[in-house]
Amino acid sequence: MGRAGSKAATIVDVAVLAGVSKSAASLALRGTGYVSEVKRRAVLDAAAELGYRPNAAARAMGAQRSGIVGLILDDLRNPWFVPAVEGLSAGLHGEGLRPLLGDWRLEGAPLVERFLELRVEGIVLVGTLDGAEPALIGVAPVPVVQVGSPRAQAPGAAVVTNDDAEGARRVVRHLAALGHRNIAHLGAPGTAVGDARRAGFEEEARRLGLAHRTVAAGLTEDAGYRAGLALLEAPDRPTAVFAVNDMAALGAFSAAEELGLSVPDDVSLAGYDDTPTARLRTVGLTSVDNASGEAGRVAAGLLAKAIAAGPESVTDAVLLEPELKARGSTAPPPAVVR
């Protein structure tokens, strides 16, 4: 344990207490070079007594490799990121790399510069970062992989995502098979995933000859609630609603309850991303599993390859197959049931 009331111990403090030079203390703590067993044990005992912790940033600055990868998330509040980051972390640790997490919504462009100052060996962008392109121009010497976005925001970045358009088409086919002929989509215009999912929705609805409409909403629960309220209280309300993601779908769920509508008896509801919330038994939201955990693992492998062979070696676009998870929030429309 560290000495009560003392300031953070330095490697010089450790060396003095152990009776060795600073360089010997450094070698002993890193486990590199030759240090006698007696000195090594003295250094480790001194470090334990003083509560010494190595300064990771300083160590990275003095090493040829930092072993650090910067993970920049679009918004930590989005539950889609949980399995994606789990897959990324597991994959990176398997490659001997350590992730350092940052929230773009909270920190913005300075986060990129801070990671570069720490000499990260690569950067993973998770989701689509609003207005990030100017800040990412300068990361060209560092390999970048983007996860969960149909397009790369950094020059030369590899992209790992699911087929958003195909996932949306599968939702439409599912609803049509249940008997729905009047469906609506709560979209997120101007976002990469929103545009891709809207395109798939509208394409499949036209192909199947369904009455359909797209209503501008957004990627948040509040956006889904507001758009869902306006849609479901209209006299020509659809029998089924497909939201751009699970967050918006949960907002529409709340809107239906507020209007006295039952899901799925009065209106069926589907989302996208198959987040942990969607899988709760009390929610049972039909959703599209976009393989976010697998996307994270694939992205980690691509980044490790780029770190080893150079950023220019990996410019792949990996498209993972989505899978529809039908649950209790979708059912035949009332006219078909009765």
C-alpha positions as CSV (number, residue, x, y, z in Angstrom):
1,M,0.0,0.0,0.0
2,G,1.1,3.6,-0.6
3,R,2.2,5.8,2.2
4,A,-0.8,7.8,3.6
5,G,-0.9,11.5,2.7
6,S,2.0,11.3,0.3
7,K,1.8,12.5,-3.3
8,A,1.9,10.0,-6.2
9,A,5.2,8.1,-6.2
10,T,7.6,8.5,-9.1
11,I,10.1,6.0,-10.5
12,V,12.8,8.1,-8.9
13,D,11.2,7.4,-5.5
14,V,11.1,3.7,-6.2
15,A,14.8,3.7,-7.2
16,V,15.8,5.5,-4.1
17,L,13.9,3.2,-1.8
18,A,15.2,0.1,-3.6
19,G,18.8,1.4,-3.6
20,V,19.2,1.2,-7.3
21,S,19.6,3.5,-10.3
22,K,16.6,5.0,-12.1
23,S,17.5,3.0,-15.2
24,A,17.7,-0.3,-13.2
25,A,14.3,0.4,-11.6
26,S,12.8,1.1,-15.0
27,L,14.2,-2.1,-16.5
28,A,13.0,-4.1,-13.5
29,L,9.5,-2.7,-13.8
30,R,9.3,-3.3,-17.5
31,G,10.8,-6.7,-17.3
32,T,13.3,-5.9,-20.0
33,G,17.1,-5.9,-20.1
34,Y,19.2,-7.6,-17.4
35,V,18.6,-6.8,-13.7
36,S,19.7,-9.2,-11.0
37,E,17.0,-11.0,-9.1
38,V,18.0,-9.3,-5.9
39,K,17.6,-5.8,-7.5
40,R,14.4,-6.8,-9.3
41,R,12.8,-8.0,-6.1
42,A,13.9,-4.8,-4.3
43,V,12.4,-2.6,-7.0
44,L,9.1,-4.6,-7.0
45,D,8.9,-4.4,-3.2
46,A,9.6,-0.7,-3.2
47,A,6.9,-0.1,-5.9
48,A,4.4,-2.0,-3.9
49,E,5.2,-0.1,-0.7
50,L,5.0,3.3,-2.4
51,G,1.9,2.4,-4.4
52,Y,3.7,3.3,-7.6
53,R,1.8,3.1,-10.9
54,P,3.7,3.6,-14.2
55,N,2.6,6.7,-16.2
56,A,1.2,5.0,-19.4
57,A,1.3,8.2,-21.4
58,A,4.9,8.9,-20.6
59,R,5.8,5.3,-21.2
60,A,4.2,5.4,-24.6
61,M,6.1,8.6,-25.5
62,G,9.4,6.9,-24.8
63,A,8.6,3.6,-26.6
64,Q,8.6,2.7,-30.2
65,R,5.1,1.3,-29.8
66,S,2.4,2.4,-27.5
67,G,0.2,-0.7,-27.9
68,I,-2.8,1.7,-27.5
69,V,-5.8,1.9,-29.9
70,G,-8.2,4.9,-29.6
71,L,-11.9,4.0,-29.8
72,I,-14.1,6.9,-30.6
73,L,-17.8,6.3,-30.1
74,D,-20.5,8.4,-31.7
75,D,-22.6,8.4,-28.5
76,L,-22.0,6.3,-25.4
77,R,-25.8,6.4,-24.6
78,N,-26.6,4.2,-27.6
79,P,-27.0,0.6,-26.4
80,W,-25.9,-0.7,-29.8
81,F,-22.3,0.1,-28.8
82,V,-22.2,-2.4,-26.0
83,P,-21.7,-5.6,-28.0
84,A,-19.7,-3.7,-30.6
85,V,-17.2,-2.5,-28.0
86,E,-17.1,-5.9,-26.4
87,G,-16.2,-7.5,-29.7
88,L,-13.6,-4.8,-30.4
89,S,-12.0,-5.1,-26.9
90,A,-11.8,-8.9,-27.1
91,G,-10.3,-8.7,-30.6
92,L,-7.8,-6.0,-29.7
93,H,-6.6,-7.8,-26.5
94,G,-6.1,-10.9,-28.5
95,E,-3.7,-8.9,-30.7
96,G,-1.8,-7.5,-27.8
97,L,-3.5,-4.0,-28.1
98,R,-5.2,-2.0,-25.4
99,P,-8.3,0.1,-26.2
100,L,-8.8,3.7,-24.9
101,L,-12.4,4.9,-25.1
102,G,-13.7,8.4,-26.0
103,D,-17.2,9.9,-26.6
104,W,-17.4,12.1,-29.7
105,R,-20.7,13.6,-28.5
106,L,-19.0,14.9,-25.4
107,E,-15.5,15.8,-26.6
108,G,-15.6,16.3,-30.3
109,A,-12.6,17.1,-32.5
110,P,-10.1,17.6,-29.6
111,L,-10.4,13.9,-28.9
112,V,-8.7,13.0,-32.1
113,E,-5.7,15.2,-31.3
114,R,-5.5,13.9,-27.8
115,F,-5.3,10.3,-29.1
116,L,-2.6,11.2,-31.6
117,E,-0.6,12.9,-28.8
118,L,-0.7,9.6,-26.9
119,R,0.8,8.0,-30.0
120,V,-2.1,5.5,-30.5
121,E,-1.3,2.9,-33.1
122,G,-4.7,3.0,-34.6
123,I,-8.2,4.5,-34.3
124,V,-11.6,2.8,-34.5
125,L,-14.6,5.0,-35.2
126,V,-17.8,3.4,-33.9
127,G,-20.9,4.7,-35.5
128,T,-21.1,7.8,-37.7
129,L,-19.5,10.8,-36.0
130,D,-21.4,14.1,-36.7
131,G,-19.1,16.5,-38.5
132,A,-15.9,14.5,-37.9
133,E,-14.5,14.6,-41.4
134,P,-12.3,17.8,-41.0
135,A,-10.8,16.5,-37.7
136,L,-10.0,13.1,-39.3
137,I,-8.1,14.4,-42.3
138,G,-4.9,14.5,-40.2
139,V,-5.0,10.9,-39.0
140,A,-3.8,9.5,-42.4
141,P,-0.5,8.2,-40.9
142,V,-2.5,6.1,-38.4
143,P,-4.7,3.2,-39.6
144,V,-8.4,3.8,-39.1
145,V,-11.3,1.4,-39.2
146,Q,-14.9,2.5,-39.0
147,V,-17.6,0.2,-37.5
148,G,-21.3,0.5,-38.0
149,S,-21.4,3.1,-40.7
150,P,-21.9,2.5,-44.4
151,R,-19.2,5.0,-45.3
152,A,-15.7,5.9,-44.1
153,Q,-15.2,9.3,-42.6
154,A,-11.4,9.2,-42.5
155,P,-9.3,9.0,-45.7
156,G,-8.4,5.4,-46.5
157,A,-10.3,3.9,-43.6
158,A,-11.6,0.4,-43.7
159,V,-15.4,0.0,-43.1
160,V,-17.0,-2.9,-41.2
161,T,-20.8,-2.8,-41.1
162,N,-23.9,-4.8,-41.8
163,D,-26.1,-4.5,-44.9
164,D,-28.5,-1.9,-43.7
165,A,-30.6,-1.9,-46.8
166,E,-31.0,-5.7,-46.8
167,G,-31.9,-5.6,-43.1
168,A,-34.7,-3.1,-43.8
169,R,-35.9,-5.2,-46.7
170,R,-36.2,-8.2,-44.3
171,V,-38.3,-6.2,-41.9
172,V,-40.7,-5.2,-44.7
173,R,-41.0,-8.9,-45.9
174,H,-41.7,-10.0,-42.3
175,L,-44.5,-7.4,-41.9
176,A,-46.0,-8.3,-45.3
177,A,-45.9,-12.0,-44.5
178,L,-48.0,-11.2,-41.4
179,G,-50.6,-9.5,-43.6
180,H,-49.7,-5.8,-43.2
181,R,-50.5,-3.7,-46.3
182,N,-50.1,-0.2,-44.8
183,I,-46.7,0.3,-43.1
184,A,-44.7,3.3,-42.1
185,H,-41.0,4.0,-41.4
186,L,-39.6,6.3,-38.8
187,G,-36.4,7.4,-40.5
188,A,-33.3,9.4,-39.6
189,P,-32.7,11.6,-42.7
190,G,-29.2,12.8,-43.3
191,T,-27.5,10.0,-41.5
192,A,-25.6,7.2,-43.2
193,V,-27.5,4.4,-41.6
194,G,-30.8,6.2,-41.8
195,D,-30.4,6.8,-45.5
196,A,-29.5,3.1,-46.2
197,R,-32.3,1.7,-44.1
198,R,-34.9,4.1,-45.7
199,A,-33.7,3.0,-49.1
200,G,-34.2,-0.7,-48.3
201,F,-37.6,0.0,-46.7
202,E,-39.0,1.9,-49.6
203,E,-37.5,-0.4,-52.3
204,E,-39.0,-3.5,-50.8
205,A,-42.4,-1.8,-50.0
206,R,-42.7,-0.7,-53.6
207,R,-41.7,-4.2,-54.9
208,L,-44.4,-5.8,-52.8
209,G,-47.0,-3.2,-53.7
210,L,-47.6,-2.0,-50.1
211,A,-48.9,1.3,-49.0
212,H,-46.0,3.0,-47.3
213,R,-44.7,6.3,-46.0
214,T,-41.5,7.5,-44.4
215,V,-41.7,10.0,-41.5
216,A,-38.6,12.0,-40.4
217,A,-37.7,11.1,-36.8
218,G,-34.1,10.5,-35.7
219,L,-31.9,8.1,-33.8
220,T,-33.0,8.9,-30.3
221,E,-35.9,7.7,-28.1
222,D,-37.3,11.2,-27.9
223,A,-37.3,11.6,-31.7
224,G,-39.1,8.2,-32.0
225,Y,-41.7,9.3,-29.4
226,R,-42.5,12.6,-31.1
227,A,-42.7,11.2,-34.6
228,G,-44.6,8.2,-33.4
229,L,-47.1,10.3,-31.6
230,A,-47.9,12.3,-34.7
231,L,-48.1,9.2,-36.9
232,L,-50.2,7.1,-34.6
233,E,-52.8,9.7,-33.8
234,A,-53.5,10.4,-37.4
235,P,-56.8,9.1,-38.8
236,D,-55.0,7.0,-41.4
237,R,-52.5,5.4,-39.1
238,P,-50.5,2.4,-40.4
239,T,-51.0,-1.1,-39.0
240,A,-47.2,-1.5,-38.6
241,V,-44.3,0.8,-37.9
242,F,-40.6,0.1,-38.6
243,A,-38.3,2.5,-36.8
244,V,-34.7,3.3,-37.9
245,N,-33.3,1.8,-34.7
246,D,-34.3,0.3,-31.4
247,M,-34.0,3.6,-29.6
248,A,-36.6,5.3,-31.9
249,A,-38.8,2.2,-31.7
250,L,-38.9,2.4,-27.9
251,G,-40.0,6.0,-28.3
252,A,-42.8,5.0,-30.6
253,F,-43.7,2.2,-28.1
254,S,-44.2,4.9,-25.5
255,A,-46.3,7.0,-27.9
256,A,-48.6,4.1,-28.6
257,E,-49.1,3.5,-24.9
258,E,-49.9,7.1,-24.4
259,L,-52.5,7.0,-27.1
260,G,-54.1,3.9,-25.6
261,L,-52.9,1.6,-28.4
262,S,-51.7,-1.9,-27.7
263,V,-48.5,-3.3,-29.3
264,P,-49.0,-5.5,-31.3
265,D,-52.8,-5.8,-31.1
266,D,-53.5,-2.4,-32.5
267,V,-50.1,-1.7,-34.2
268,S,-47.1,-3.8,-34.9
269,L,-43.7,-2.3,-34.1
270,A,-40.2,-3.2,-35.3
271,G,-36.7,-1.7,-34.7
272,Y,-33.2,-2.2,-35.8
273,D,-29.9,-3.1,-34.0
274,D,-31.2,-5.8,-31.7
275,T,-29.9,-4.1,-28.6
276,P,-30.0,-5.7,-25.2
277,T,-33.2,-3.6,-24.4
278,A,-35.0,-5.1,-27.4
279,R,-34.3,-8.6,-26.1
280,L,-35.8,-8.0,-22.7
281,R,-38.9,-10.2,-22.2
282,T,-40.9,-7.2,-21.0
283,V,-40.2,-5.4,-24.3
284,G,-39.9,-8.3,-26.9
285,L,-39.1,-5.9,-29.7
286,T,-38.8,-7.4,-33.2
287,S,-35.5,-6.1,-34.5
288,V,-32.6,-6.7,-36.9
289,D,-29.4,-8.2,-35.5
290,N,-26.7,-6.3,-37.3
291,A,-23.9,-8.5,-35.9
292,S,-22.3,-5.6,-34.0
293,G,-20.2,-8.0,-31.8
294,E,-18.9,-9.7,-34.9
295,A,-18.3,-6.3,-36.6
296,G,-16.2,-5.4,-33.6
297,R,-14.1,-8.5,-33.8
298,V,-13.6,-8.2,-37.6
299,A,-12.6,-4.5,-37.1
300,A,-10.0,-5.4,-34.5
301,G,-8.5,-7.9,-36.9
302,L,-8.4,-5.4,-39.7
303,L,-6.8,-2.8,-37.5
304,A,-4.1,-5.2,-36.2
305,K,-3.3,-6.1,-39.8
306,A,-3.0,-2.4,-40.8
307,I,-0.8,-1.7,-37.8
308,A,1.6,-4.5,-38.7
309,A,1.7,-3.9,-42.5
310,G,1.0,-0.1,-42.7
311,P,-2.3,1.9,-43.1
312,E,-2.3,1.5,-46.9
313,S,-2.5,-2.3,-46.6
314,V,-6.2,-2.3,-45.4
315,T,-8.9,-0.4,-47.2
316,D,-11.5,-3.1,-47.1
317,A,-15.3,-2.7,-46.9
318,V,-16.7,-5.7,-45.0
319,L,-20.5,-6.1,-45.2
320,L,-21.9,-8.5,-42.7
321,E,-25.3,-10.2,-43.2
322,P,-28.1,-9.0,-41.0
323,E,-30.6,-11.3,-39.3
324,L,-34.2,-10.6,-38.4
325,K,-35.2,-11.4,-34.8
326,A,-39.0,-11.7,-34.8
327,R,-40.5,-11.2,-31.3
328,G,-43.8,-10.3,-29.7
329,S,-44.1,-6.7,-30.9
330,T,-45.1,-7.8,-34.4
331,A,-48.3,-9.8,-35.2
332,P,-51.0,-9.9,-37.9
333,P,-53.0,-6.6,-38.2
334,P,-56.4,-6.5,-36.5
335,A,-58.4,-7.1,-39.7
336,V,-56.4,-10.2,-40.4
337,V,-56.7,-11.5,-36.7
338,R,-60.4,-11.0,-36.6
